[in-house]
Every structure is written in structure tokens, then in C-alpha cells.
Amino acid sequence: MTADAKILSALRGAGGTGLSPAMLTERTGLGAVALARRITELRALGYDIESTPHLGYRLLGSPDVLHADDLLARLPARRIVGRDVQVFQQTSSTNDVAEKLARDGVAEGVVIFAETQTKGRGRLGRKWLSPTGQGLWFSVLLRPALSPVSITQLTVAAATAVARAIRLETGLVPQIKWPNDILLGGKKVVGILTELSAELDRVRYVIIGIGVDVNVTDFPAELRDVATSLAAEAGKRFLRAEIAAAILRELDADYARVVRGEFAALAEEWERQCITLGRRVVIHIGDRKLTGRAEALDSDGALLLRGDYGHLERIIGGDVTLEK
């Protein structure tokens, strides 16, 4: 953990009681001069750190920026997801950065954030808008000991974790639309894109790209009827770092559940929030068009579709429309 992350973690742990300079140097391992220098730098970044003779140092407020050290300071000491956090002001796509790291042999758990993306993408090659400083655009690199056929479990885990974090941090009640959308008020607020590199029976790596419209207020005309943001639904803005850290904490917990073979319990939570199951749907997979009733998830996280002629088909992806 960096010096700044140690300082922010210690100050948040102290709450409103404050820490004396001696206590803060002890908890961070920094000398008095180094501590004062780092406090000055953090203040310059927008962190409101009070210093008084009686209360010592107190963290009164944080800026709405994505700062790697701040995000690390908000995460538990033992974790896989968020083992390392990197923040870019701009990149083509965070999935592209994560893929390069994966090919370079970087260990799993690294998370790549960008304040904006020039070529952000969703499923089926669709463009994902990433306005600067208004949302969370990030990717997570994982190397699970799963077979390629089971990777859909990770998409389910990601959706469940993000929905739970939103509910805990905002009080809003999200719904999940299979396979990768999270909705509020019937409009999309989160998209999840899972990409992988695998051999016939072994996964090399998985990249989970997540886009969250946090404080987006101005959507293009073509998206206004189908997209929304946390701020638009709640009527107030949110500190993005708080939402980001909550998502990473929940995703780390759910990834551990998948690795331990506890997907069934996770799938039950997913199903309680899913608006797809039990509905008639139309699914486009390339040139194929399937219609029927979405019945359940199988043990690998694929959708079981009961076709119009009674045949049960296993679907691992596609463009889903819910029939009214």
C-alpha cells in the first residue's frame, strides 16, 4: 500500500475522532516530515484534511475524482479484486489495457479505471459512451480455475455484485436483465462486458468490463428513453469513489464464492433480481432469432430457454428483448 493510501485508510478508520501526528506516523510508518509533505499533496488533490492541536488530523471530505491510492484505501486488506488499481485520465478502452496486462502475465485482481474512454465498447460491438468524470468505466483482470463453459458464472457474479453495491450505497433497487444489463426504472444504468482468452479446457484469463452511469445527466437523444444514471434516479449526485469501492468489495466477495464452488447460492440471489426469468423473450444470436420463455439459469450460468415448440435450449449470450 502506498503512503497516500495508508494515510487515507488510517484517517477513514479513525472516523470523526481524529488522529494525532504521532498516532498517524505510527500507523503509516512515515516520518513527521514525510507525513506533512503527503498531507499537503493530498490537500492539493482536493482532500479536506483538518489539522488542529486538540483533534489532530481528520478527513472531512474527499473530491469526486478517481485516485488509485484513495480507492486502495477503501478496500479490505485481504482481497483479490483490487489487488492493484490503476487510473487513467483517458484511454481507448479499459478492456484493451487489461488485455495487454493479461498478455504480459500480470497477476489477477488488477483493476483499470479511466476517467473517459475514446473507444469504450459494450456487447456486440456497440459503442459505450464514457463522459469524463461522470461515471465509472473500469475493467477487472481475473484468472479463474474454471472451464471455458463456466465463465458465464462470472458475468452473473459481476451483475449480482454491482446490483448489491448500488442498493447498499444508494438505496435504489436495481433489476438485472440477462445477460449483462442492470436497470433502474426500466432503463439501463450498468453494462457488463465479459471477454476471455481460453484453450479447449482451460481459461487463460477473463476480463470483466463494467460501465456505470453514476452522475451522467445529458444523454444523447437516441438514448434518453433507454438509459439513466444513479443521480437521475436518486435526484442527487454521488461520490464516484464510494460507489467504485463498494462494487470492488462486493465483486471480490462474489468472485471468491464462484471460486469456492458456491455459484448456486449466488445464482439464487441473481434470480431474485432478474426481470428476464419467467418472461417471453426474443433472442438474436447473429442471424438466428429465438423466441420462447426464459425459465432459469443452469449450473454454469447459461440461460435455459423453453422454445415455442417445447424444446429447452441453453443460451450463453445474445441480444435479448423482453416481450410485453
BALOBA-1460 file (C-alpha; in Angstrom, 3 decimals):
// residues 324
<rec num="1" residu="m" x="0.000" y="0.000" z="0.000"/>
<rec num="2" residu="t" x="1.326" y="3.437" z="-0.918"/>
<rec num="3" residu="a" x="1.950" y="6.211" z="1.600"/>
<rec num="4" residu="d" x="-1.146" y="8.132" z="0.488"/>
<rec num="5" residu="a" x="-3.302" y="5.018" z="0.720"/>
<rec num="6" residu="k" x="-2.015" y="4.357" z="4.245"/>
<rec num="7" residu="i" x="-2.825" y="7.931" z="5.303"/>
<rec num="8" residu="l" x="-6.336" y="7.880" z="3.857"/>
<rec num="9" residu="s" x="-7.032" y="4.427" z="5.260"/>
<rec num="10" residu="a" x="-5.887" y="5.479" z="8.742"/>
<rec num="11" residu="l" x="-7.934" y="8.696" z="8.680"/>
<rec num="12" residu="r" x="-11.071" y="6.911" z="7.488"/>
<rec num="13" residu="g" x="-10.582" y="4.261" z="10.151"/>
<rec num="14" residu="a" x="-10.465" y="6.941" z="12.829"/>
<rec num="15" residu="g" x="-13.797" y="8.412" z="11.754"/>
<rec num="16" residu="g" x="-14.522" y="11.796" z="13.272"/>
<rec num="17" residu="t" x="-12.260" y="11.396" z="16.281"/>
<rec num="18" residu="g" x="-9.055" y="12.384" z="14.509"/>
<rec num="19" residu="l" x="-5.512" y="11.136" z="14.863"/>
<rec num="20" residu="s" x="-2.604" y="12.956" z="16.449"/>
<rec num="21" residu="p" x="0.537" y="13.372" z="14.308"/>
<rec num="22" residu="a" x="2.266" y="10.765" z="16.469"/>
<rec num="23" residu="m" x="-0.562" y="8.251" z="16.007"/>
<rec num="24" residu="l" x="-0.686" y="8.868" z="12.254"/>
<rec num="25" residu="t" x="3.076" y="8.423" z="11.860"/>
<rec num="26" residu="e" x="2.859" y="5.200" z="13.850"/>
<rec num="27" residu="r" x="0.009" y="3.803" z="11.734"/>
<rec num="28" residu="t" x="1.555" y="4.787" z="8.410"/>
<rec num="29" residu="g" x="5.226" y="4.218" z="9.156"/>
<rec num="30" residu="l" x="6.045" y="7.686" z="7.820"/>
<rec num="31" residu="g" x="8.307" y="10.184" z="9.476"/>
<rec num="32" residu="a" x="6.925" y="13.551" z="10.547"/>
<rec num="33" residu="v" x="8.393" y="15.436" z="7.581"/>
<rec num="34" residu="a" x="7.236" y="12.854" z="5.029"/>
<rec num="35" residu="l" x="3.780" y="12.777" z="6.600"/>
<rec num="36" residu="a" x="3.425" y="16.564" z="6.428"/>
<rec num="37" residu="r" x="4.517" y="16.518" z="2.780"/>
<rec num="38" residu="r" x="1.982" y="13.841" z="1.839"/>
<rec num="39" residu="i" x="-0.811" y="15.645" z="3.705"/>
<rec num="40" residu="t" x="-0.018" y="18.782" z="1.719"/>
<rec num="41" residu="e" x="-0.129" y="16.824" z="-1.547"/>
<rec num="42" residu="l" x="-3.450" y="15.200" z="-0.638"/>
<rec num="43" residu="r" x="-4.931" y="18.598" z="0.171"/>
<rec num="44" residu="a" x="-3.770" y="19.834" z="-3.233"/>
<rec num="45" residu="l" x="-5.695" y="16.949" z="-4.815"/>
<rec num="46" residu="g" x="-8.868" y="18.127" z="-3.084"/>
<rec num="47" residu="y" x="-8.953" y="16.068" z="0.131"/>
<rec num="48" residu="d" x="-10.255" y="18.159" z="3.016"/>
<rec num="49" residu="i" x="-7.897" y="17.194" z="5.827"/>
<rec num="50" residu="e" x="-8.256" y="19.225" z="9.004"/>
<rec num="51" residu="s" x="-5.393" y="19.636" z="11.454"/>
<rec num="52" residu="t" x="-5.977" y="21.029" z="14.939"/>
<rec num="53" residu="p" x="-3.946" y="20.867" z="18.168"/>
<rec num="54" residu="h" x="-6.759" y="19.120" z="20.060"/>
<rec num="55" residu="l" x="-8.158" y="16.706" z="17.450"/>
<rec num="56" residu="g" x="-5.116" y="16.127" z="15.285"/>
<rec num="57" residu="y" x="-5.763" y="15.147" z="11.686"/>
<rec num="58" residu="r" x="-9.304" y="14.481" z="10.437"/>
<rec num="59" residu="l" x="-10.555" y="13.657" z="6.955"/>
<rec num="60" residu="l" x="-13.598" y="15.873" z="6.421"/>
<rec num="61" residu="g" x="-14.226" y="15.346" z="2.734"/>
<rec num="62" residu="s" x="-12.982" y="13.806" z="-0.499"/>
<rec num="63" residu="p" x="-13.065" y="15.139" z="-4.076"/>
<rec num="64" residu="d" x="-15.125" y="13.472" z="-6.785"/>
<rec num="65" residu="v" x="-12.079" y="12.123" z="-8.579"/>
<rec num="66" residu="l" x="-10.759" y="8.622" z="-9.090"/>
<rec num="67" residu="h" x="-7.451" y="8.407" z="-7.290"/>
<rec num="68" residu="a" x="-5.804" y="4.983" z="-7.120"/>
<rec num="69" residu="d" x="-4.478" y="5.496" z="-3.608"/>
<rec num="70" residu="d" x="-7.898" y="6.575" z="-2.376"/>
<rec num="71" residu="l" x="-9.578" y="3.532" z="-3.902"/>
<rec num="72" residu="l" x="-6.969" y="1.211" z="-2.391"/>
<rec num="73" residu="a" x="-7.505" y="2.836" z="0.998"/>
<rec num="74" residu="r" x="-11.209" y="1.971" z="0.851"/>
<rec num="75" residu="l" x="-10.672" y="-1.755" z="0.216"/>
<rec num="76" residu="p" x="-10.089" y="-4.555" z="2.738"/>
<rec num="77" residu="a" x="-6.520" y="-5.648" z="3.375"/>
<rec num="78" residu="r" x="-7.081" y="-9.186" z="2.086"/>
<rec num="79" residu="r" x="-8.550" y="-9.262" z="-1.408"/>
<rec num="80" residu="i" x="-8.052" y="-10.472" z="-4.949"/>
<rec num="81" residu="v" x="-10.190" y="-7.974" z="-6.859"/>
<rec num="82" residu="g" x="-8.500" y="-4.622" z="-6.337"/>
<rec num="83" residu="r" x="-5.124" y="-6.146" z="-5.503"/>
<rec num="84" residu="d" x="-3.794" y="-3.319" z="-7.662"/>
<rec num="85" residu="v" x="-5.696" y="-0.311" z="-9.003"/>
<rec num="86" residu="q" x="-4.626" y="1.854" z="-11.922"/>
<rec num="87" residu="v" x="-6.403" y="5.035" z="-13.007"/>
<rec num="88" residu="f" x="-6.020" y="6.625" z="-16.427"/>
<rec num="89" residu="q" x="-7.325" y="10.063" z="-17.326"/>
<rec num="90" residu="q" x="-8.095" y="8.770" z="-20.815"/>
<rec num="91" residu="t" x="-7.711" y="5.512" z="-22.679"/>
<rec num="92" residu="s" x="-9.230" y="3.856" z="-25.712"/>
<rec num="93" residu="s" x="-10.907" y="1.157" z="-23.623"/>
<rec num="94" residu="t" x="-10.101" y="-0.170" z="-20.177"/>
<rec num="95" residu="n" x="-10.641" y="-3.680" z="-21.539"/>
<rec num="96" residu="d" x="-7.833" y="-3.037" z="-24.029"/>
<rec num="97" residu="v" x="-5.467" y="-2.004" z="-21.227"/>
<rec num="98" residu="a" x="-6.447" y="-5.017" z="-19.116"/>
<rec num="99" residu="e" x="-5.920" y="-7.333" z="-22.090"/>
<rec num="100" residu="k" x="-2.390" y="-6.027" z="-22.605"/>
<rec num="101" residu="l" x="-1.626" y="-6.577" z="-18.923"/>
<rec num="102" residu="a" x="-3.067" y="-10.089" z="-19.168"/>
<rec num="103" residu="r" x="-0.834" y="-10.944" z="-22.129"/>
<rec num="104" residu="d" x="2.144" y="-9.562" z="-20.180"/>
<rec num="105" residu="g" x="1.453" y="-12.060" z="-17.393"/>
<rec num="106" residu="v" x="0.158" y="-9.628" z="-14.737"/>
<rec num="107" residu="a" x="-1.451" y="-11.407" z="-11.781"/>
<rec num="108" residu="e" x="-5.223" y="-11.451" z="-11.445"/>
<rec num="109" residu="g" x="-7.092" y="-8.832" z="-9.495"/>
<rec num="110" residu="v" x="-5.749" y="-5.695" z="-11.153"/>
<rec num="111" residu="v" x="-8.452" y="-3.104" z="-11.872"/>
<rec num="112" residu="i" x="-8.159" y="-0.467" z="-14.599"/>
<rec num="113" residu="f" x="-10.225" y="2.724" z="-14.339"/>
<rec num="114" residu="a" x="-10.434" y="5.558" z="-16.858"/>
<rec num="115" residu="e" x="-11.999" y="8.968" z="-16.373"/>
<rec num="116" residu="t" x="-13.026" y="8.716" z="-20.021"/>
<rec num="117" residu="q" x="-12.707" y="6.266" z="-22.911"/>
<rec num="118" residu="t" x="-12.369" y="7.207" z="-26.562"/>
<rec num="119" residu="k" x="-13.455" y="3.769" z="-27.795"/>
<rec num="120" residu="g" x="-15.479" y="2.348" z="-24.942"/>
<rec num="121" residu="r" x="-17.450" y="-0.682" z="-26.068"/>
<rec num="122" residu="g" x="-20.339" y="-2.807" z="-24.930"/>
<rec num="123" residu="r" x="-21.573" y="-6.168" z="-26.078"/>
<rec num="124" residu="l" x="-21.988" y="-6.969" z="-29.775"/>
<rec num="125" residu="g" x="-19.543" y="-4.215" z="-30.710"/>
<rec num="126" residu="r" x="-21.794" y="-1.404" z="-29.545"/>
<rec num="127" residu="k" x="-20.228" y="1.882" z="-28.518"/>
<rec num="128" residu="w" x="-20.323" y="2.778" z="-24.818"/>
<rec num="129" residu="l" x="-20.405" y="6.480" z="-24.035"/>
<rec num="130" residu="s" x="-17.931" y="7.437" z="-21.302"/>
<rec num="131" residu="p" x="-18.312" y="11.134" z="-20.450"/>
<rec num="132" residu="t" x="-15.389" y="12.474" z="-18.428"/>
<rec num="133" residu="g" x="-15.825" y="12.368" z="-14.663"/>
<rec num="134" residu="q" x="-19.479" y="11.316" z="-14.757"/>
<rec num="135" residu="g" x="-19.346" y="7.566" z="-14.377"/>
<rec num="136" residu="l" x="-17.268" y="4.515" z="-13.614"/>
<rec num="137" residu="w" x="-15.580" y="2.906" z="-16.595"/>
<rec num="138" residu="f" x="-13.347" y="0.045" z="-15.493"/>
<rec num="139" residu="s" x="-12.122" y="-3.477" z="-16.165"/>
<rec num="140" residu="v" x="-11.055" y="-6.319" z="-13.886"/>
<rec num="141" residu="l" x="-8.490" y="-8.961" z="-14.856"/>
<rec num="142" residu="l" x="-9.158" y="-12.448" z="-13.478"/>
<rec num="143" residu="r" x="-7.515" y="-15.838" z="-13.933"/>
<rec num="144" residu="p" x="-10.103" y="-18.282" z="-12.543"/>
<rec num="145" residu="a" x="-9.608" y="-22.030" z="-12.369"/>
<rec num="146" residu="l" x="-12.796" y="-22.604" z="-14.338"/>
<rec num="147" residu="s" x="-13.580" y="-24.334" z="-17.593"/>
<rec num="148" residu="p" x="-14.479" y="-22.031" z="-20.506"/>
<rec num="149" residu="v" x="-18.065" y="-23.267" z="-20.427"/>
<rec num="150" residu="s" x="-18.434" y="-21.970" z="-16.831"/>
<rec num="151" residu="i" x="-17.282" y="-18.402" z="-17.462"/>
<rec num="152" residu="t" x="-20.882" y="-17.171" z="-17.650"/>
<rec num="153" residu="q" x="-20.817" y="-17.629" z="-13.878"/>
<rec num="154" residu="l" x="-18.546" y="-14.593" z="-13.682"/>
<rec num="155" residu="t" x="-20.988" y="-12.408" z="-15.636"/>
<rec num="156" residu="v" x="-23.696" y="-13.459" z="-13.205"/>
<rec num="157" residu="a" x="-21.388" y="-12.763" z="-10.250"/>
<rec num="158" residu="a" x="-20.495" y="-9.323" z="-11.608"/>
<rec num="159" residu="a" x="-24.140" y="-8.359" z="-12.142"/>
<rec num="160" residu="t" x="-25.097" y="-9.545" z="-8.669"/>
<rec num="161" residu="a" x="-22.197" y="-7.718" z="-7.028"/>
<rec num="162" residu="v" x="-22.839" y="-4.441" z="-8.854"/>
<rec num="163" residu="a" x="-26.574" y="-4.560" z="-8.126"/>
<rec num="164" residu="r" x="-25.899" y="-5.238" z="-4.450"/>
<rec num="165" residu="a" x="-23.374" y="-2.402" z="-4.197"/>
<rec num="166" residu="i" x="-25.799" y="0.045" z="-5.807"/>
<rec num="167" residu="r" x="-28.527" y="-0.982" z="-3.410"/>
<rec num="168" residu="l" x="-26.259" y="-0.630" z="-0.361"/>
<rec num="169" residu="e" x="-24.726" y="2.712" z="-1.382"/>
<rec num="170" residu="t" x="-27.727" y="4.500" z="-2.890"/>
<rec num="171" residu="g" x="-30.879" y="2.862" z="-1.558"/>
<rec num="172" residu="l" x="-32.053" y="2.363" z="-5.141"/>
<rec num="173" residu="v" x="-33.469" y="-1.021" z="-6.153"/>
<rec num="174" residu="p" x="-31.830" y="-2.236" z="-9.382"/>
<rec num="175" residu="q" x="-33.063" y="-5.047" z="-11.585"/>
<rec num="176" residu="i" x="-30.977" y="-7.398" z="-13.709"/>
<rec num="177" residu="k" x="-31.733" y="-8.155" z="-17.338"/>
<rec num="178" residu="w" x="-29.938" y="-11.226" z="-18.641"/>
<rec num="179" residu="p" x="-27.168" y="-11.448" z="-19.619"/>
<rec num="180" residu="n" x="-25.399" y="-8.236" z="-18.676"/>
<rec num="181" residu="d" x="-27.623" y="-5.211" z="-18.056"/>
<rec num="182" residu="i" x="-28.639" y="-3.579" z="-14.787"/>
<rec num="183" residu="l" x="-31.725" y="-1.402" z="-14.914"/>
<rec num="184" residu="l" x="-33.344" y="1.299" z="-12.813"/>
<rec num="185" residu="g" x="-36.897" y="2.291" z="-13.615"/>
<rec num="186" residu="g" x="-36.748" y="0.127" z="-16.706"/>
<rec num="187" residu="k" x="-33.725" y="1.970" z="-18.101"/>
<rec num="188" residu="k" x="-30.143" y="0.754" z="-18.381"/>
<rec num="189" residu="v" x="-27.720" y="2.124" z="-15.798"/>
<rec num="190" residu="v" x="-24.937" y="-0.500" z="-15.956"/>
<rec num="191" residu="g" x="-23.472" y="-2.598" z="-18.729"/>
<rec num="192" residu="i" x="-21.135" y="-5.563" z="-18.253"/>
<rec num="193" residu="l" x="-18.872" y="-6.991" z="-20.943"/>
<rec num="194" residu="t" x="-17.051" y="-10.283" z="-20.310"/>
<rec num="195" residu="e" x="-14.168" y="-11.204" z="-22.605"/>
<rec num="196" residu="l" x="-11.874" y="-14.197" z="-22.265"/>
<rec num="197" residu="s" x="-8.878" y="-15.992" z="-23.674"/>
<rec num="198" residu="a" x="-9.077" y="-19.749" z="-23.354"/>
<rec num="199" residu="e" x="-7.906" y="-23.075" z="-24.659"/>
<rec num="200" residu="l" x="-10.247" y="-26.007" z="-25.171"/>
<rec num="201" residu="d" x="-10.357" y="-26.929" z="-21.484"/>
<rec num="202" residu="r" x="-8.529" y="-24.088" z="-19.732"/>
<rec num="203" residu="v" x="-9.121" y="-20.383" z="-19.225"/>
<rec num="204" residu="r" x="-6.047" y="-18.203" z="-19.621"/>
<rec num="205" residu="y" x="-7.720" y="-15.039" z="-18.381"/>
<rec num="206" residu="v" x="-11.040" y="-13.242" z="-18.170"/>
<rec num="207" residu="i" x="-11.628" y="-9.515" z="-18.411"/>
<rec num="208" residu="i" x="-14.829" y="-8.093" z="-16.968"/>
<rec num="209" residu="g" x="-15.561" y="-4.607" z="-18.238"/>
<rec num="210" residu="i" x="-18.129" y="-2.590" z="-16.284"/>
<rec num="211" residu="g" x="-19.675" y="0.756" z="-17.123"/>
<rec num="212" residu="v" x="-21.799" y="2.564" z="-14.534"/>
<rec num="213" residu="d" x="-23.643" y="5.787" z="-15.326"/>
<rec num="214" residu="v" x="-23.212" y="7.461" z="-11.943"/>
<rec num="215" residu="n" x="-23.703" y="11.207" z="-12.420"/>
<rec num="216" residu="v" x="-24.492" y="11.346" z="-16.133"/>
<rec num="217" residu="t" x="-27.222" y="13.909" z="-16.777"/>
<rec num="218" residu="d" x="-27.104" y="14.597" z="-20.509"/>
<rec num="219" residu="f" x="-27.750" y="11.547" z="-22.670"/>
<rec num="220" residu="p" x="-27.880" y="11.701" z="-26.473"/>
<rec num="221" residu="a" x="-31.405" y="11.861" z="-27.866"/>
<rec num="222" residu="e" x="-31.268" y="8.247" z="-29.053"/>
<rec num="223" residu="l" x="-30.507" y="7.010" z="-25.512"/>
<rec num="224" residu="r" x="-32.834" y="9.131" z="-23.386"/>
<rec num="225" residu="d" x="-35.642" y="6.587" z="-23.435"/>
<rec num="226" residu="v" x="-33.424" y="3.613" z="-22.631"/>
<rec num="227" residu="a" x="-30.573" y="4.897" z="-20.413"/>
<rec num="228" residu="t" x="-30.394" y="6.521" z="-16.995"/>
<rec num="229" residu="s" x="-27.954" y="7.202" z="-14.165"/>
<rec num="230" residu="l" x="-27.810" y="6.760" z="-10.423"/>
<rec num="231" residu="a" x="-28.019" y="10.526" z="-9.983"/>
<rec num="232" residu="a" x="-31.032" y="10.855" z="-12.273"/>
<rec num="233" residu="e" x="-32.934" y="8.151" z="-10.397"/>
<rec num="234" residu="a" x="-31.980" y="9.302" z="-6.891"/>
<rec num="235" residu="g" x="-32.225" y="13.035" z="-7.528"/>
<rec num="236" residu="k" x="-28.736" y="13.684" z="-6.178"/>
<rec num="237" residu="r" x="-25.098" y="13.211" z="-7.159"/>
<rec num="238" residu="f" x="-22.884" y="10.506" z="-5.709"/>
<rec num="239" residu="l" x="-19.185" y="10.392" z="-4.896"/>
<rec num="240" residu="r" x="-17.900" y="8.003" z="-7.533"/>
<rec num="241" residu="a" x="-15.051" y="6.630" z="-5.422"/>
<rec num="242" residu="e" x="-17.547" y="5.409" z="-2.835"/>
<rec num="243" residu="i" x="-19.599" y="3.587" z="-5.478"/>
<rec num="244" residu="a" x="-16.442" y="2.164" z="-7.073"/>
<rec num="245" residu="a" x="-15.052" y="0.838" z="-3.804"/>
<rec num="246" residu="a" x="-18.388" y="-0.729" z="-2.887"/>
<rec num="247" residu="i" x="-18.534" y="-2.526" z="-6.240"/>
<rec num="248" residu="l" x="-14.980" y="-3.831" z="-5.889"/>
<rec num="249" residu="r" x="-15.643" y="-5.103" z="-2.360"/>
<rec num="250" residu="e" x="-18.801" y="-6.934" z="-3.425"/>
<rec num="251" residu="l" x="-17.200" y="-8.280" z="-6.598"/>
<rec num="252" residu="d" x="-14.244" y="-9.610" z="-4.627"/>
<rec num="253" residu="a" x="-16.618" y="-11.422" z="-2.268"/>
<rec num="254" residu="d" x="-18.676" y="-12.897" z="-5.116"/>
<rec num="255" residu="y" x="-15.614" y="-13.935" z="-7.103"/>
<rec num="256" residu="a" x="-14.439" y="-15.844" z="-4.042"/>
<rec num="257" residu="r" x="-17.831" y="-17.569" z="-3.872"/>
<rec num="258" residu="v" x="-17.556" y="-18.675" z="-7.501"/>
<rec num="259" residu="v" x="-14.017" y="-19.969" z="-6.988"/>
<rec num="260" residu="r" x="-15.167" y="-21.913" z="-3.911"/>
<rec num="261" residu="g" x="-17.886" y="-23.606" z="-5.958"/>
<rec num="262" residu="e" x="-20.754" y="-21.699" z="-4.330"/>
<rec num="263" residu="f" x="-22.338" y="-20.466" z="-7.549"/>
<rec num="264" residu="a" x="-25.747" y="-21.974" z="-6.762"/>
<rec num="265" residu="a" x="-26.309" y="-19.628" z="-3.816"/>
<rec num="266" residu="l" x="-25.128" y="-16.680" z="-5.903"/>
<rec num="267" residu="a" x="-27.473" y="-17.641" z="-8.727"/>
<rec num="268" residu="e" x="-30.413" y="-17.622" z="-6.325"/>
<rec num="269" residu="e" x="-29.656" y="-14.019" z="-5.383"/>
<rec num="270" residu="w" x="-29.316" y="-13.140" z="-9.070"/>
<rec num="271" residu="e" x="-32.663" y="-14.758" z="-9.896"/>
<rec num="272" residu="r" x="-34.482" y="-12.738" z="-7.222"/>
<rec num="273" residu="q" x="-33.455" y="-9.539" z="-9.016"/>
<rec num="274" residu="c" x="-33.776" y="-10.754" z="-12.599"/>
<rec num="275" residu="i" x="-36.630" y="-9.424" z="-14.740"/>
<rec num="276" residu="t" x="-35.892" y="-11.847" z="-17.591"/>
<rec num="277" residu="l" x="-36.853" y="-15.153" z="-15.966"/>
<rec num="278" residu="g" x="-40.464" y="-16.160" z="-16.404"/>
<rec num="279" residu="r" x="-40.901" y="-13.774" z="-19.340"/>
<rec num="280" residu="r" x="-41.342" y="-14.392" z="-23.044"/>
<rec num="281" residu="v" x="-38.255" y="-13.168" z="-24.814"/>
<rec num="282" residu="v" x="-36.819" y="-12.745" z="-28.276"/>
<rec num="283" residu="i" x="-33.084" y="-13.520" z="-28.507"/>
<rec num="284" residu="h" x="-30.964" y="-12.646" z="-31.517"/>
<rec num="285" residu="i" x="-27.717" y="-14.605" z="-31.828"/>
<rec num="286" residu="g" x="-26.043" y="-13.498" z="-35.025"/>
<rec num="287" residu="d" x="-28.531" y="-14.323" z="-37.764"/>
<rec num="288" residu="r" x="-30.568" y="-16.618" z="-35.524"/>
<rec num="289" residu="k" x="-33.789" y="-15.478" z="-33.875"/>
<rec num="290" residu="l" x="-35.083" y="-17.477" z="-30.917"/>
<rec num="291" residu="t" x="-38.362" y="-16.971" z="-29.103"/>
<rec num="292" residu="g" x="-39.723" y="-18.594" z="-26.004"/>
<rec num="293" residu="r" x="-39.896" y="-18.408" z="-22.245"/>
<rec num="294" residu="a" x="-36.803" y="-17.720" z="-20.160"/>
<rec num="295" residu="e" x="-37.034" y="-20.385" z="-17.486"/>
<rec num="296" residu="a" x="-33.875" y="-20.456" z="-15.345"/>
<rec num="297" residu="l" x="-30.094" y="-20.398" z="-15.151"/>
<rec num="298" residu="d" x="-28.224" y="-23.668" z="-15.425"/>
<rec num="299" residu="s" x="-25.312" y="-24.618" z="-13.194"/>
<rec num="300" residu="d" x="-22.852" y="-22.710" z="-15.410"/>
<rec num="301" residu="g" x="-24.903" y="-19.504" z="-15.542"/>
<rec num="302" residu="a" x="-26.347" y="-20.002" z="-19.028"/>
<rec num="303" residu="l" x="-29.983" y="-19.137" z="-19.718"/>
<rec num="304" residu="l" x="-32.410" y="-22.008" z="-20.253"/>
<rec num="305" residu="l" x="-34.938" y="-21.002" z="-22.909"/>
<rec num="306" residu="r" x="-38.112" y="-23.024" z="-23.421"/>
<rec num="307" residu="g" x="-38.811" y="-22.614" z="-27.128"/>
<rec num="308" residu="d" x="-42.264" y="-22.206" z="-28.620"/>
<rec num="309" residu="y" x="-42.329" y="-25.913" z="-29.508"/>
<rec num="310" residu="g" x="-41.287" y="-27.091" z="-26.059"/>
<rec num="311" residu="h" x="-37.582" y="-27.621" z="-26.725"/>
<rec num="312" residu="l" x="-35.257" y="-26.449" z="-23.927"/>
<rec num="313" residu="e" x="-32.203" y="-24.637" z="-25.256"/>
<rec num="314" residu="r" x="-29.103" y="-23.473" z="-23.430"/>
<rec num="315" residu="i" x="-28.152" y="-19.863" z="-24.304"/>
<rec num="316" residu="i" x="-24.825" y="-18.324" z="-23.286"/>
<rec num="317" residu="g" x="-25.220" y="-14.941" z="-24.983"/>
<rec num="318" residu="g" x="-27.262" y="-12.859" z="-27.350"/>
<rec num="319" residu="d" x="-29.334" y="-9.708" z="-27.730"/>
<rec num="320" residu="v" x="-32.423" y="-10.088" z="-25.549"/>
<rec num="321" residu="t" x="-35.737" y="-8.283" z="-25.924"/>
<rec num="322" residu="l" x="-38.492" y="-8.770" z="-23.376"/>
<rec num="323" residu="e" x="-41.934" y="-9.193" z="-24.914"/>
<rec num="324" residu="k" x="-44.682" y="-7.108" z="-23.352"/>
